Amino acid sequence: MYRYDQYDETLVKERAAEFRGQVARRLSGDLSEEEFKPLRLMNGLYLQLHAYMLRIAIPYGSLSSAQLRRLAHIARKYDKGYGHFTTRQNIQFNWPALIDVPDILDDLAEVSMHAIQTSGNCIRNITSDPYAGAAAGEVDDPRIWSEVIRQWSSLHPEFSFLPRKFKIAVTASEEDRAAIKVHDIGLKLYRNEKGDRGFEVLVGGGLGRTPYIAETVRKFLPEKHLLSYLEAILRVYNQHGRRDNKYKARIKILVAADVEDFRRQVDEEWLKSDRERLDAPLSELLRIRRHFAPPRFETLDDESAALAAARGEYGEFDRWVATNARPHRQAGYAIVNISLKPIGKPPGDIAADQMEAVAELCERYSFDEARATHEQNLVLPHVKKDDLFAVWRGLDDAGLATANIGLISDIIACPGLDYCDLANARSIPVAQKIAERFADPDEAADIGELKIKISGCINACGHHHAGHIGILGVDKKGDEFYQITLGGSGADDASIGAITGRGFASGEVVGAISRLVEFYKENRKTGERFLDAYRRLGPDPFKEVLYVDASTV
């Protein structure tokens, strides 16, 4: 993991001290809420439906045990005993008192954490593959390049007041686990036919009111020119992005208007720039790279007798390994996914004692590192297969051993109307009811991979557009209704889900999802996912079963 240097530490501590003074002025009345708003947003502090909400940055999702323990301390001392992991690999606390926020920021600074650029019209938290450095087939560790971008973008004077918020995601594998095609900029590191490393640069993805899949604006960018090319993209956006209408201010609108013209302008800006000055020097790249050296793995056989024996004896453990463990690049190791979607609980929430349990496990079994995912779960990236049973027992004791990664109850959901003043409808109760309906693990395993994503409003914080089944909460004359979309994906086969028709009342949603699932099971081919079946059969038969008269089923 990257360790903050003296510059990082000074910046974070000075920003926290500065905000302490601003909070004091707000509490004394010297600052009005209108005057205070831009200052608090620069420090990740929102005013939500019932209270303030603090969003904390977790660059590319990496967390140490010390950081997890500090987050647990904050949850217990300053909040209601829990935190909420988001689709941006951040964590949010929903109930801090304003007077306590400066103390929280000081506590975070002590473990190299902060809330800078988690809000506002700037470059937000850089996200990446949660399996970085662990998955087989990587061209390079994408966290290295994410950290390069983080350092370049932090408080960048030219890009601190963009037309709208800006999100960048990085991957270095064929399998896209970072959803790069639904980001403002998505970067895929790969080797070209000559064996040289470089980035495919995708621009203009995004969800919300007008969802788009990103366009490739440069098929191959030599890795050494990453920063100068990003700077060219941001300059074109800063100059030509709409500032008169926030609904048309994202870069996706500029790209969609004329992608060829956008590409031309970026290339012109890039070619005239001083690339030698703008690109990170080799010495700095090497310095950052050293922080991401692989752990000292043991030389092990890939087959583990201890694992095989435990799987044979404990059925629940066997199911958990099959569902939540993934292959590792190093023989004898596995990647462990920790579900934050226990049946009937709010997706993405984690209690203070559970954070401490994960901290203990990552310190003891995963080289002191955990990861947050954009699907609101956690990962232990480097676990010996011989230790999987001990890890499972520890997770089970903490209530974190739900075996549902990628299955129907592994639902992404925004906080919705329970917390957010922008929402039109609640997301959490709908997610809970769907998960409870499909709580039978045998049924869930039979259904297979099915990604349900729920948003409480058109801002799409729950990524509903990219769900195999997407659910959008809408307000219909003061009542909460839910519009269903089908066929979305945020993976390598990215697509925007299609709206099926009229919305459903909250009490009708579970039945509607059940009908879709039953139709899929009756009509799938062997090994075919829900998404594959939908794409093969087309939307019409799914719509027909979705809107069948409920009294006839």
N, C-alpha and C positions, 0 to 999 in steps of 0.2 A: 504494500500500500504506500501511497505518497505520504510523506511526512512534511508538515508545514515548516518552512524556513523562517528566518527572522522577519522577512518582509511580510509573509502571510500573517504571522502572529501579530506583528505591529498593526497591520491594516485592520484585522478583526477586532483587536482590543480597542483601538482608537475609535472605530465605528461604534462599538458598544458604548464607550464613554460618551461619545457625541449624542447618541440616542437617549442616554440617561438624562442629559440636560434637556432634550426636546420633550421627553415625557414629563419632566418636572414642570416645564412651562405650560404644557397642556393641562396638567392637573391643577395648576395654580390659576388657570384661566387666561394666562398671557397669550396662549395660542387657541384659536377657535378650532372646532373639528375640521372645518374646511381648510384652514391653514395647516393643521396637523396631518391631514390625510396623505399628501404626497410624501411627507417625511416618514410616516409609519410604513407606507407601502414600500419604500426603499429598503426597509428592514423586515419585510415579510410579514407585517402585521395587518390583518384584515379586520374589518368590523362586520361580523356576520349577523345572523338573524337574532341570536340571543346574547352573544358575547363576542369578545375579540377572538381571533384565531391566528395562531403563529405558525407559519410554514418554515420549516428548517431544511436547508439544502443538504443533500447527500450526494456529492458529485459521483457520477456514474455508479451510484448505488452501493459503494463500498463502505463498510462499517467495521470497526474494531470492537473487541469486547469492552474496552474502556468507554467507547462512545455509546454502546448499547446500555451500559450501566448508568451513564450520565443521563441518557434519555429516560431511563426508568426512574431515576431520581427526580427529574423534572416532572414527569407524569404524576408521581406520587406527591410531591411537595407543592406544585403550582397548578395542577390540573385536577381531573377527577379520576386519576389512577390509570389512564390509558392514553395511547396515541393512535393515530390513523395514518397508515401508509397509503400513498397516492399513486396514480398512474405516471407520475413524473419521478419516481424513485426518491421522493421526498417523504418527510413525516410531518404531520400537522397535529397541533394541540388545540383543541376547540374551546377551552374554558379558562385561559389565563386572565388574571386581573391585570389591567394596564399598569398598575403600580409595580407589579412583579416582573414585567417583561425585561427591564434592564438587568435585573439579577439573573434571569434566565439566559440572556445573551452573554453575561459574564461567565456563567457556568458552562455554556457551550464553548466559549473561547478557550477555556482551560483544556478542552479535549479536541481542539482544532476543528470546531464546527461553528456555523453561523447561519444567519437567515438572509444574507445579502443576495440580491437579485433573484429572490424567489417570488417577486411580484414586480409590477411596473412594466413599462414599454422598453425593455432591455433584453439582453441575451440571458435566458433563464438557465437553470441547472442543466449541465450537460449530461445526457443519459447515454447508456451503453448496454451491451450484452451482459446480463447477470452471470453468464457462464464464462466470462472473459478470463483467459489464462488457465482455464480448466478443460474446455471443450476440445475435442479432437478436430482437426481440419482448419484451425485458425491460421491465417496468414501472419498475424502478429497479434499482440495483446492490444485490443482497442482502447483499454484504459489509458495507455501511454498517450495516445493521440487525444483522448478526451481531456486528459490533464493539460496537455499543451494548449488546447482550446480554452480550458477553464482559466489558465493563467493569462492568456491573451485577451480574453473577453471581460475579465473582472474589472469593473469600473473603467472600461474603455471609454475615454472622453468623447469619442466621435459617435459611439453607439449606445449611449446611456439614455437617450430620449428618442427612440425609434418611433415610427408611426404606430406600431403595436408591439405586443410581446413577441418574443422570438425564441424558437426551440430547435435545438440541434441534437441529433442522435447519431451514434457511431457504432458500426459493427465491422467484424473482420472474418466472418464466416459465410458460407453459402446459405445456411439457415438463418433467417433474420429473426432474432429474438429481441430486437430493440425497436421494432416497428418504424424503421427509418422512412418508409414511404408515406407516412402520415405526419411528418415533421416539416417545419419550415425549411430546414436543410437536413438531408439524410446523407451519411457518408458510408460507403462500403469499400473497405480496403481489400484489394485482391492483387494477384500477379497477372500481368499481361502475357501475350504469347512469347515475349522475349525473356520472361522471368522477372521483369522489373516490378517493384511494388508501387502501387498508386491507388488513388481513390476514384470510384464512380461517384459523381456529385449529383445528388437529386435535390431539386428545389421546388417549393410550392405545394407541399403536402399539408394537410390539416383537416380537422373535422369542424365541429361547430355549425353555424348557420348555413354555410356553403362548403360542404366537404369536397376535398380534392385529393387525388393520388398524385404524389410528387412526380415531376418530369425530370428526366436526365438532361442536365445542361452541359455536362462534360463527362464523356465516357471514361477517360483515363487522365487523371491529374497526378503527375509525379509527387510522391509524398512530401518531398522537401519544399514544395510550393503551396502546401495546404493553407497556411495563414494568409499569404498574399492573395490567394484566390477567394478565400472567405471574406477578406477585406473588400475585394472588388464587388462581391455579391451584396454585402451590407451597404456599401456606398451607393450602388444603384438603387437599392430599396429605400435607403434613407432619402435619396433625392426625389424619387418618383412614387413612393408609396403614398396612398391617400391619407390625408390627415383631417379631412373635412367630414368623414363618415367612418366611425369606428367599426361598423359592420363590413366595410370594404377596405379596411386598412391593412389587413394581413398580406404578406408577400404572395400568398397563393392567388389573390385577386390580380396582382400585377403580372404574375407568370401566366395565368390562364388567359389573360387578355391577348397576349401574343408571345408565346414562348420563344419563337425564333428571334424576335426583336430583343427580348430580355437577354437571351444568350449572347447576342451580338454586343449589347451594351456592356455586359459583364466582361466579355473578352477584350473589348476596347479599353475598359477601365483597368483590367489586369495587365495588359500588354504595355500600357504607358506608365504603370506604377514602378516604384523602385523596389523590385522584388528582393534584392539582396538585403535591403534594410528591413523589409517587412517580415520576411520569413525567419523562423527561429534558427539561430546558428546551430551547427552540428554539436558544439560543446554543450549547449543547453538541452538539446534532444537527448544526448548521452546521459546528462545529469538526471533528467527525468526518468529515462529508461532504467537506470540503476535501481530506482525505487520499486520497480515492478519485476525484479528478478524472480524466477520461479522459486517456490518454497523448496526446502531440502527434502524432497521425497525419498522414501525408502525404496530399495529395490525389492519388489514383491512379485509373487506369481499373481496372474490376473484372476485365477480361480481361488476362492477362499473357502476352505473347509468349514470354518466357523460360521460363515454366512450361510452356506448350504444347509448345515445342521439346524441353525435357528429358523430358517425358512421352512424346513420340513416339520418343525415342532410347533411353531406359532403361526396360525393361519392369518391373523391380523397383521403380523409383521411381514409375512410373505406378500400380502396384498399391498401394504405400504411400500415395500421395496419395488414391486412391479409398477406402481403408480407414481411414486415420488422420487425415486432414484434414477439418475441418468448416467450414461457412460462418461468416463473421464479419460483424458489423453494419456494419463500415467497408469501403467498396469498396477492393479491391486487397489485402485482408488475409485471413488464414485462421487458424483455431484448429488447433493441432497437438497431437495425442494421442501420447504416448510410451508404448509398451507396455513394462511390466515383466514380461511373460510370454513371454520367449523359449522356444522349444520345448525341453522337457526340463529347464527350470530351475525353482527354487522361485518360485511366483507372489508378486510384491510385493518380492522382494529386489533390492537395487541395491548394487553395489560402490563403494568410495570413488572410484576413478578415473572411474567412470560418473557419480557425483554431480558431480565436477568438470567433466566434459564437458558435462553439462546446464547447470551454472552458466555455463560459457563461452558456450553457445548462447543462454541466456536473457538474458545480459548484452548480447550482441552483436546479437541478432535479435528479442528480445521485451520490450523496454523494462524489462529487468532484473527480470522476474517469471516464476515458474513456479508451478504449482498441483499439489497432490496430490489425487487423486480417491478417492471411497469404493469404487471398483472396483480399488484398488491399482495405479493407473497414475499418470503425470504428464502435465501439460499445459503447453505454451507458448501462452499465450492470444492473443498479438498478433504474428503473423509475416506480413511482406509476402509476397505470392505470388511475387514475383520472387526471394525468398530461400529458398523451400521446398527447392530442390535443394541449396543449401549446407547447410541444416539437416539434410536427409536424409543427406548425405555425412558430416556430423559425427556423427550418431546411428549411422550404419552403422559408422563407425570405432570407436565405443564399444560396439558390440554391442547397440544399442538401437533398431534399425530394423525390428523385427518388425512385419509388416503384418497384425495380427489383432484390432484393436480391435472389440469386439462380436461376434467370431466364436467358434467352438467352443473354441479353445485359449486364449481370453482368460478364464481360469478364476479365480474368486475362491476362495481357500483360506486357512484359518487355519493357524498353525504346527503344530497337532495334537500328537500324541504324541512327535514329534521334540524338542519343547521344553516343552510345557505339561503340568503335573502334574494338570490337570483332565481332560485328554483321555482318551478310551477307545481311540482308533485314530489312525493316522497319516493326515494329509491330503495332505502334499506329494508322496509317491511316487505316490499315486493320480492327482493332478493331472498330474504329469509323464507318466505312462503314457497318460492320455487325450490329452494334447497331442501326444505322439509318434504315437499312432494316427492323429490327424487333422492331421498335419504338412503334408500336401500342400496348398499354398495354393489350388490350383484346386478341390480338393474342399471346402475350408473356405469358399471364396467361394460355391460352389454351394449349400452348406447354408444360408448366410446367418446372420442374427442368431440366436444360440442361447447363452443365458447359463447356464453350469454353475457351481454354487457348492457348496463342500465344507466341512463342519465336522467336527472331530474329536470333538465331544461335543455334548450337548443344549444347551449354552450358546449355540450357533449363532453363534460369532464369524465364521464363513464365510458367514453369511446363507443357509444352504441352503434355508430355508423360502421364500425369495424368488427361488429359481432356477427358470428354465424347467425345468431338470433339477436337482434338489437331491440331494446325497449326504451322509448322516449316518453317521459312524463310531460303531459300538456294540461293546460288549464282550460276547461270547457264550462264557461259560465259559473265559475267558482268551484267546480267539481274536478277531482283529479282523474284524468284518463291517460291511457298508455297506448302509444302508437308503436306498432311492431314493424321492424325491418328485417329482411332476410338476405343472406348471401354476402355479408361483409367479411372482411379479413384484414388484419393488420400485419400479417406475416409476409413471406416472400411472394405469395400469390395475392397481394393486397388488392382489395376491392371495396367499394362503397355499397352498403346494403340498400336494397330497394324497398321503398315504403309499400306495405301490402294493402292498406285501405284504412277504414275508419278505426278510431281508437277503441280500446276496451276499458270498461270500468275496473277499478282495482280488484274487485271480487271475481272478475272474469279472466284475469291474466293467467293464472295457473292453469285453468282449463284450456285456454288457447294454446299454451306451450305444450300441454299434454297431448293435445290433438296433433300438433306438428310432429312431436316425437313419435307418436304411434304410427303416423303415416310414413315417416322415415323408416322405422323399423320394418314395416310391412313391405316396403318397396326398395330397400337398399340392396346393393350387390355385395358379395363377400368382400370384407375389408374396406368398404366404402364409408367414409365419414359423412356426417350430416351435410357439411358444406359441399362435398363432392356430389352427393345425391341431388342436392338442390340445383347445382350447376348442370347436371346431366338432364334432369327432368324439367327444369324451367320453373318459373314462379307460379304458373296457373294452377297446377294441381295442389300446391301448398296453400295458395289463397283459398281454393275451394274448400279444403278441409278446415282451414282456419276460421272461416266465416259460416260454417255449417250451423244450422239452428241447434243451439245447445240442448233443446228439449228432445232432440232425436238421438243424442249420444249418451 
